Amino acid sequence: MSVESTEEATAAAATEEPAEATVETSEEGAPAGKGTSVSRLEEEGDVAADYLEELLDIADIDGDIDIEIRNGRTYISIAAEDDSEGLESLVGRDGEVLEALQELARLSVLSATENRSRLVLDINGYRKERAGDLQQIAEDAVAKVQETGAPVALEPMSAYERKIVHDAVADLGFVSESEGEGAGRHIVVSAD
């Protein structure tokens, strides 16, 4: 290719619309082979937000919905300006209702787009607060393993929460594995 044709091709490419950005991540958010386009993540956020907005209207609960895209995932948060008992009821005991609503939002995305979603739903900052609790649980488990040398089994938790604990334990230089099935799936922390 001559210098002139290379310059022409470069100039033509510069005037074209930029290609759709692709964020490639695995289930854990690490680089992977399957790409997720930013526009697809935005679309799934819009679909899920519409679904959740209708749900809030039906339940007559006030809340502001925010959509954020980071690390190849869509994050949706619902918050109220004042303390809303209605939103607290959507979190439920130990986040059980929140987990169910997240799955329903994911199903609404699947139904509308025919794409599986890994969106994360948070209500009134429950997940952020819970992440701090999970960090403390991981630190306590590591301390107990250091003290006794024996593996420590934690209480069952959701896949999302287990990932937070696995990451925290790894950051502390210890090993964790998930064991069990279904609702009984839990983490065991050990030195090796």
TORLUM-100001 format. One record per residue: residue in one letter; x, y, z of N, C-alpha, C, O in turn. Coordinates in pm, whole numbers, plus 50000, padded with zeros to 5 digits. Layout:
{site "a",{X,Y,Z},{X,Y,Z},{X,Y,Z},{X,Y,Z}} ...
***
This chain:
{site "m",{50085,49883,50000},{50000,50000,50000},{50090,50123,50000},{50185,50128,50077}} {site "s",{50062,50222,49915},{50145,50341,49907},{50119,50432,50025},{50020,50417,50096}} {site "v",{50208,50528,50045},{50194,50623,50155},{50067,50704,50137},{49995,50730,50234}} {site "e",{50038,50745,50009},{49918,50826,49983},{49791,50747,50015},{49700,50802,50077}} {site "s",{49782,50620,49974},{49661,50543,50001},{49647,50513,50149},{49535,50502,50200}} {site "t",{49760,50500,50221},{49755,50479,50366},{49700,50604,50433},{49618,50595,50524}} {site "e",{49746,50721,50388},{49696,50847,50444},{49548,50865,50415},{49473,50912,50500}} {site "e",{49505,50829,50292},{49363,50840,50256},{49278,50746,50343},{49171,50784,50389}} {site "a",{49327,50624,50364},{49253,50528,50447},{49244,50577,50591},{49140,50562,50655}} {site "t",{49353,50636,50641},{49354,50688,50778},{49257,50804,50791},{49184,50813,50889}} {site "a",{49256,50895,50692},{49166,51010,50694},{49021,50964,50686},{48935,51019,50755}} {site "a",{48994,50864,50603},{48857,50813,50590},{48811,50749,50721},{48696,50766,50763}} {site "a",{48900,50676,50784},{48864,50612,50911},{48838,50715,51019},{48753,50694,51105}} {site "a",{48911,50825,51016},{48895,50928,51118},{48761,50998,51106},{48707,51046,51207}} {site "t",{48704,51006,50986},{48577,51075,50967},{48457,50984,50989},{48344,51032,51001}} {site "e",{48480,50853,50994},{48371,50760,51017},{48327,50765,51163},{48403,50807,51250}} {site "e",{48204,50721,51188},{48155,50709,51325},{48243,50609,51398},{48284,50509,51338}} {site "p",{48273,50633,51525},{48354,50536,51598},{48280,50404,51612},{48158,50400,51624}} {site "a",{48357,50298,51611},{48298,50165,51626},{48240,50150,51767},{48285,50217,51861}} {site "e",{48142,50064,51780},{48080,50040,51909},{48184,49983,52006},{48253,49886,51974}} {site "a",{48194,50045,52122},{48291,49999,52222},{48249,49864,52276},{48131,49838,52299}} {site "t",{48347,49779,52296},{48318,49647,52352},{48401,49628,52477},{48523,49650,52478}} {site "v",{48335,49588,52583},{48401,49558,52708},{48398,49407,52723},{48291,49347,52728}} {site "e",{48516,49345,52730},{48520,49201,52739},{48551,49159,52880},{48656,49193,52934}} {site "t",{48459,49084,52941},{48479,49038,53078},{48427,48897,53093},{48343,48850,53016}} {site "s",{48478,48830,53194},{48427,48698,53229},{48321,48715,53335},{48285,48827,53371}} {site "e",{48270,48603,53386},{48167,48607,53490},{48217,48685,53612},{48137,48750,53680}} {site "e",{48347,48679,53641},{48402,48749,53756},{48445,48891,53723},{48494,48961,53811}} {site "g",{48427,48936,53598},{48465,49070,53561},{48606,49079,53505},{48654,49189,53478}} {site "a",{48673,48968,53486},{48808,48967,53431},{48801,48955,53279},{48698,48913,53226}} {site "p",{48907,48990,53208},{48905,48980,53063},{48869,48838,53017},{48913,48740,53076}} {site "a",{48790,48830,52913},{48746,48701,52861},{48724,48712,52711},{48742,48819,52652}} {site "g",{48686,48602,52651},{48668,48599,52508},{48534,48652,52459},{48526,48700,52347}} {site "k",{48431,48645,52540},{48298,48687,52495},{48278,48835,52526},{48287,48875,52642}} {site "g",{48252,48917,52424},{48237,49060,52442},{48096,49101,52479},{47999,49034,52443}} {site "t",{48086,49210,52550},{47957,49269,52585},{47963,49414,52541},{48042,49491,52594}} {site "s",{47880,49451,52444},{47887,49587,52395},{47825,49682,52496},{47729,49648,52566}} {site "v",{47881,49803,52502},{47831,49904,52594},{47686,49937,52561},{47605,49955,52652}} {site "s",{47652,49944,52433},{47513,49976,52397},{47418,49866,52442},{47303,49894,52477}} {site "r",{47463,49740,52440},{47379,49631,52489},{47358,49644,52639},{47247,49620,52688}} {site "l",{47461,49681,52712},{47449,49702,52856},{47355,49819,52886},{47276,49814,52980}} {site "e",{47365,49923,52806},{47273,50037,52824},{47129,49994,52796},{47038,50034,52868}} {site "e",{47110,49914,52693},{46977,49865,52660},{46921,49779,52773},{46804,49794,52810}} {site "e",{47002,49690,52827},{46952,49606,52935},{46922,49691,53059},{46828,49660,53133}} {site "g",{46998,49795,53082},{46970,49886,53193},{46837,49957,53175},{46759,49972,53270}} {site "d",{46812,50001,53053},{46685,50070,53024},{46566,49976,53040},{46464,50014,53098}} {site "v",{46579,49854,52989},{46470,49756,52999},{46441,49724,53145},{46326,49724,53188}} {site "a",{46546,49697,53221},{46529,49663,53362},{46473,49781,53441},{46388,49763,53528}} {site "a",{46521,49901,53411},{46471,50020,53481},{46323,50042,53451},{46247,50078,53541}} {site "d",{46282,50022,53327},{46139,50035,53293},{46057,49933,53370},{45951,49966,53424}} {site "y",{46105,49811,53377},{46035,49705,53450},{46022,49743,53599},{45914,49732,53657}} {site "l",{46133,49787,53657},{46133,49821,53799},{46049,49945,53828},{45985,49955,53932}} {site "e",{46049,50039,53735},{45966,50159,53751},{45818,50122,53753},{45741,50175,53833}} {site "e",{45777,50031,53663},{45639,49984,53664},{45605,49915,53795},{45497,49934,53850}} {site "l",{45698,49835,53844},{45677,49765,53970},{45659,49865,54085},{45569,49848,54168}} {site "l",{45743,49968,54090},{45731,50070,54194},{45597,50142,54184},{45535,50171,54286}} {site "d",{45553,50171,54060},{45423,50237,54041},{45309,50149,54091},{45219,50197,54159}} {site "i",{45313,50022,54057},{45208,49929,54100},{45204,49920,54253},{45097,49917,54313}} {site "a",{45321,49916,54316},{45330,49904,54461},{45313,50039,54531},{45309,50044,54654}} {site "d",{45303,50147,54454},{45290,50283,54506},{45405,50316,54602},{45384,50364,54713}} {site "i",{45528,50289,54553},{45649,50316,54631},{45732,50418,54553},{45754,50404,54432}} {site "d",{45776,50522,54624},{45860,50624,54561},{46005,50581,54564},{46054,50526,54663}} {site "g",{46074,50608,54455},{46216,50577,54449},{46275,50628,54319},{46210,50626,54214}} {site "d",{46399,50673,54325},{46473,50718,54207},{46560,50605,54156},{46629,50539,54234}} {site "i",{46556,50582,54026},{46633,50473,53965},{46752,50532,53891},{46737,50620,53807}} {site "d",{46871,50481,53923},{46994,50520,53856},{47055,50399,53788},{47052,50288,53842}} {site "i",{47109,50421,53668},{47174,50314,53592},{47320,50352,53573},{47352,50465,53535}} {site "e",{47408,50257,53599},{47551,50279,53581},{47610,50155,53515},{47571,50043,53546}} {site "i",{47705,50177,53426},{47773,50064,53361},{47920,50071,53400},{47988,50171,53377}} {site "r",{47968,49960,53461},{48109,49953,53498},{48152,49807,53500},{48074,49717,53533}} {site "n",{48276,49785,53464},{48336,49651,53465},{48253,49549,53387},{48243,49433,53428}} {site "g",{48192,49591,53276},{48118,49498,53192},{47985,49453,53250},{47932,49350,53209}} {site "r",{47930,49530,53344},{47802,49498,53406},{47716,49623,53416},{47767,49735,53419}} {site "t",{47588,49600,53420},{47493,49708,53444},{47456,49706,53592},{47419,49602,53646}} {site "y",{47468,49821,53656},{47431,49835,53797},{47311,49929,53804},{47316,50042,53754}} {site "i",{47205,49883,53867},{47085,49964,53884},{47064,49984,54033},{47065,49888,54111}} {site "s",{47045,50109,54072},{47018,50135,54213},{46888,50213,54225},{46856,50300,54144}} {site "i",{46813,50178,54328},{46689,50247,54359},{46706,50306,54498},{46742,50235,54592}} {site "a",{46680,50435,54509},{46695,50503,54638},{46582,50604,54653},{46526,50652,54555}} {site "a",{46551,50634,54778},{46450,50735,54808},{46518,50850,54880},{46616,50830,54953}} {site "e",{46466,50972,54859},{46525,51088,54925},{46505,51081,55076},{46593,51120,55152}} {site "d",{46390,51030,55119},{46365,51014,55261},{46357,50864,55293},{46352,50782,55202}} {site "d",{46355,50830,55419},{46344,50689,55457},{46209,50636,55413},{46104,50680,55461}} {site "s",{46212,50541,55323},{46089,50484,55269},{46079,50339,55314},{46159,50254,55274}} {site "e",{45979,50311,55396},{45958,50174,55439},{45925,50084,55321},{45956,49965,55322}} {site "g",{45863,50141,55220},{45829,50064,55101},{45953,50007,55035},{45954,49891,54995}} {site "l",{46057,50090,55023},{46181,50041,54963},{46248,49937,55052},{46304,49840,55002}} {site "e",{46242,49957,55182},{46301,49858,55273},{46233,49723,55258},{46298,49619,55270}} {site "s",{46103,49724,55232},{46033,49597,55213},{46077,49528,55084},{46065,49406,55071}} {site "l",{46129,49606,54990},{46180,49548,54865},{46319,49487,54882},{46368,49417,54793}} {site "v",{46383,49514,54995},{46511,49449,55027},{46482,49317,55095},{46540,49214,55060}} {site "g",{46392,49319,55193},{46354,49198,55264},{46459,49154,55365},{46563,49217,55381}} {site "r",{46428,49045,55432},{46519,48990,55533},{46641,48931,55463},{46628,48848,55373}} {site "d",{46758,48974,55504},{46885,48927,55447},{46892,48945,55295},{46963,48871,55227}} {site "g",{46820,49043,55242},{46825,49072,55099},{46752,48973,55010},{46773,48973,54888}} {site "e",{46668,48889,55068},{46599,48785,54989},{46508,48844,54882},{46506,48797,54769}} {site "v",{46432,48948,54918},{46342,49009,54820},{46423,49080,54713},{46389,49075,54595}} {site "l",{46531,49145,54753},{46621,49212,54658},{46675,49113,54556},{46676,49142,54436}} {site "e",{46719,48996,54602},{46770,48893,54510},{46661,48850,54412},{46688,48833,54293}} {site "a",{46538,48833,54462},{46427,48793,54375},{46397,48901,54272},{46375,48870,54155}} {site "l",{46396,49026,54315},{46371,49136,54221},{46482,49146,54116},{46455,49175,53999}} {site "q",{46604,49122,54158},{46715,49122,54063},{46693,49015,53957},{46714,49040,53838}} {site "e",{46652,48896,53999},{46625,48788,53903},{46509,48824,53810},{46513,48794,53691}} {site "l",{46405,48886,53864},{46292,48928,53780},{46336,49034,53679},{46294,49030,53563}} {site "a",{46420,49127,53721},{46472,49229,53629},{46556,49164,53520},{46548,49202,53404}} {site "r",{46637,49064,53558},{46716,48991,53458},{46626,48917,53361},{46655,48913,53241}} {site "l",{46517,48859,53411},{46422,48790,53322},{46353,48887,53228},{46326,48853,53112}} {site "s",{46323,49008,53275},{46261,49107,53187},{46357,49146,53074},{46314,49168,52961}} {site "v",{46486,49153,53105},{46586,49182,53003},{46594,49066,52904},{46597,49088,52783}} {site "l",{46596,48944,52954},{46602,48826,52868},{46481,48822,52775},{46494,48793,52657}} {site "s",{46364,48851,52830},{46241,48849,52751},{46243,48955,52641},{46200,48930,52528}} {site "a",{46293,49074,52673},{46292,49184,52577},{46406,49177,52476},{46388,49218,52361}} {site "t",{46522,49127,52516},{46640,49134,52429},{46691,48998,52383},{46774,48991,52292}} {site "e",{46641,48891,52443},{46689,48756,52417},{46836,48738,52454},{46903,48649,52403}} {site "n",{46884,48824,52544},{47021,48814,52597},{47015,48798,52747},{46940,48868,52816}} {site "r",{47096,48704,52799},{47105,48689,52944},{47176,48811,53002},{47268,48866,52940}} {site "s",{47133,48852,53118},{47189,48970,53182},{47256,48932,53313},{47212,48840,53382}} {site "r",{47362,49004,53346},{47429,48988,53475},{47413,49116,53557},{47496,49146,53642}} {site "l",{47305,49190,53531},{47288,49317,53600},{47280,49297,53750},{47240,49191,53799}} {site "v",{47321,49400,53823},{47319,49398,53968},{47223,49507,54015},{47233,49622,53973}} {site "l",{47129,49468,54100},{47031,49561,54154},{47064,49591,54300},{47094,49500,54377}} {site "d",{47058,49719,54335},{47076,49760,54475},{46960,49850,54513},{46914,49930,54432}} {site "i",{46913,49835,54636},{46804,49918,54685},{46848,49981,54817},{46888,49912,54910}} {site "n",{46840,50114,54821},{46876,50192,54940},{47015,50160,54993},{47038,50164,55114}} {site "g",{47108,50128,54904},{47246,50104,54944},{47269,49975,55022},{47372,49960,55087}} {site "y",{47173,49882,55016},{47186,49757,55090},{47312,49681,55051},{47387,49635,55138}} {site "r",{47337,49669,54920},{47454,49590,54875},{47585,49655,54919},{47679,49585,54957}} {site "k",{47592,49787,54914},{47714,49856,54955},{47740,49832,55104},{47853,49802,55143}} {site "e",{47636,49844,55185},{47650,49819,55328},{47685,49672,55354},{47770,49642,55438}} {site "r",{47620,49583,55281},{47645,49440,55298},{47789,49405,55258},{47849,49316,55317}} {site "a",{47843,49474,55158},{47981,49447,55115},{48078,49474,55230},{48175,49401,55247}} {site "g",{48052,49579,55308},{48135,49607,55424},{48124,49496,55528},{48224,49456,55588}} {site "d",{48001,49448,55549},{47980,49336,55642},{48053,49211,55595},{48115,49140,55675}} {site "l",{48046,49184,55465},{48111,49066,55409},{48263,49075,55420},{48330,48974,55444}} {site "q",{48317,49194,55404},{48461,49215,55421},{48500,49178,55564},{48602,49113,55587}} {site "q",{48418,49221,55661},{48446,49190,55801},{48435,49040,55828},{48515,48984,55903}} {site "i",{48336,48975,55767},{48319,48829,55781},{48443,48757,55729},{48491,48663,55791}} {site "a",{48494,48803,55614},{48614,48742,55556},{48734,48762,55648},{48811,48669,55670}} {site "e",{48751,48882,55701},{48864,48910,55790},{48856,48826,55918},{48957,48776,55966}} {site "d",{48735,48812,55973},{48716,48731,56094},{48748,48584,56066},{48811,48517,56148}} {site "a",{48705,48535,55950},{48733,48394,55914},{48882,48371,55899},{48935,48270,55945}} {site "v",{48950,48464,55833},{49095,48452,55816},{49165,48454,55952},{49258,48377,55975}} {site "a",{49121,48540,56041},{49180,48548,56176},{49162,48416,56250},{49252,48371,56320}} {site "k",{49045,48356,56235},{49018,48228,56303},{49105,48116,56243},{49154,48030,56316}} {site "v",{49122,48117,56112},{49209,48018,56047},{49352,48036,56096},{49421,47938,56123}} {site "q",{49398,48160,56107},{49533,48186,56156},{49550,48137,56300},{49654,48082,56336}} {site "e",{49446,48157,56380},{49451,48119,56521},{49447,47968,56541},{49525,47914,56621}} {site "t",{49358,47899,56470},{49338,47756,56494},{49407,47666,56392},{49438,47551,56422}} {site "g",{49433,47719,56274},{49490,47638,56167},{49387,47551,56097},{49420,47484,55999}} {site "a",{49264,47551,56146},{49158,47468,56088},{49074,47549,55990},{49058,47670,56008}} {site "p",{49021,47484,55887},{48932,47554,55794},{48807,47606,55865},{48761,47548,55963}} {site "v",{48753,47717,55815},{48635,47779,55873},{48525,47782,55767},{48544,47835,55657}} {site "a",{48409,47724,55802},{48293,47726,55712},{48204,47845,55748},{48173,47867,55864}} {site "l",{48166,47920,55648},{48079,48037,55668},{47933,47999,55643},{47904,47892,55589}} {site "e",{47844,48088,55680},{47701,48068,55656},{47673,48072,55505},{47748,48136,55431}} {site "p",{47568,48005,55459},{47532,48012,55317},{47502,48156,55275},{47451,48237,55353}} {site "m",{47535,48187,55150},{47508,48320,55095},{47492,48312,54945},{47522,48210,54883}} {site "s",{47445,48421,54887},{47421,48425,54742},{47553,48422,54666},{47660,48446,54723}} {site "a",{47545,48393,54538},{47665,48388,54454},{47736,48524,54453},{47859,48530,54458}} {site "y",{47660,48631,54447},{47718,48765,54446},{47796,48790,54575},{47907,48842,54572}} {site "e",{47737,48753,54688},{47804,48772,54816},{47926,48681,54830},{48028,48721,54885}} {site "r",{47914,48558,54780},{48029,48467,54787},{48147,48524,54708},{48262,48512,54751}} {site "k",{48119,48585,54594},{48227,48644,54515},{48299,48753,54593},{48422,48762,54590}} {site "i",{48224,48836,54664},{48285,48942,54744},{48375,48881,54852},{48486,48930,54875}} {site "v",{48328,48776,54917},{48407,48711,55022},{48529,48642,54962},{48639,48653,55017}} {site "h",{48513,48572,54849},{48628,48508,54784},{48736,48612,54754},{48854,48588,54781}} {site "d",{48696,48726,54699},{48793,48831,54665},{48862,48884,54791},{48983,48906,54790}} {site "a",{48785,48905,54898},{48843,48957,55022},{48941,48857,55083},{49048,48896,55129}} {site "v",{48905,48730,55083},{48994,48626,55138},{49122,48617,55055},{49231,48607,55111}} {site "a",{49109,48622,54924},{49227,48617,54837},{49318,48737,54862},{49440,48723,54864}} {site "d",{49259,48855,54880},{49338,48975,54908},{49416,48962,55039},{49522,49023,55055}} {site "l",{49364,48882,55131},{49431,48860,55260},{49532,48745,55254},{49597,48713,55353}} {site "g",{49545,48683,55135},{49646,48580,55115},{49602,48440,55157},{49687,48353,55178}} {site "f",{49473,48418,55170},{49422,48287,55209},{49340,48228,55096},{49320,48291,54993}} {site "v",{49292,48106,55116},{49220,48032,55014},{49075,48014,55058},{49047,47993,55176}} {site "s",{48983,48023,54962},{48842,47997,54992},{48783,47916,54877},{48819,47932,54761}} {site "e",{48690,47829,54914},{48620,47747,54816},{48473,47744,54850},{48435,47746,54967}} {site "s",{48389,47740,54747},{48245,47726,54769},{48213,47577,54775},{48263,47497,54696}} {site "e",{48128,47542,54871},{48085,47403,54887},{47935,47402,54907},{47874,47502,54943}} {site "g",{47875,47285,54882},{47732,47270,54902},{47653,47298,54776},{47709,47334,54672}} {site "e",{47523,47282,54788},{47433,47299,54673},{47322,47396,54706},{47283,47411,54822}} {site "g",{47270,47463,54604},{47152,47548,54617},{47162,47649,54729},{47263,47719,54742}} {site "a",{47056,47657,54811},{47050,47756,54920},{47151,47728,55028},{47179,47816,55110}} {site "g",{47208,47607,55031},{47308,47572,55132},{47450,47597,55088},{47544,47564,55161}} {site "r",{47470,47656,54969},{47605,47679,54919},{47675,47782,55006},{47622,47890,55032}} {site "h",{47795,47748,55051},{47867,47833,55145},{48017,47830,55113},{48062,47755,55026}} {site "i",{48092,47912,55184},{48236,47924,55162},{48310,47858,55278},{48270,47869,55394}} {site "v",{48419,47790,55245},{48511,47737,55345},{48644,47807,55323},{48699,47805,55213}} {site "v",{48694,47871,55429},{48820,47945,55424},{48929,47861,55488},{48909,47803,55595}} {site "s",{49045,47854,55422},{49157,47776,55476},{49288,47846,55444},{49292,47942,55366}} {site "a",{49395,47796,55506},{49528,47853,55483},{49585,47812,55349},{49665,47885,55290}} {site "d",{49545,47694,55299},{49597,47647,55170},{49492,47580,55088},{49521,47536,54976}} 
***
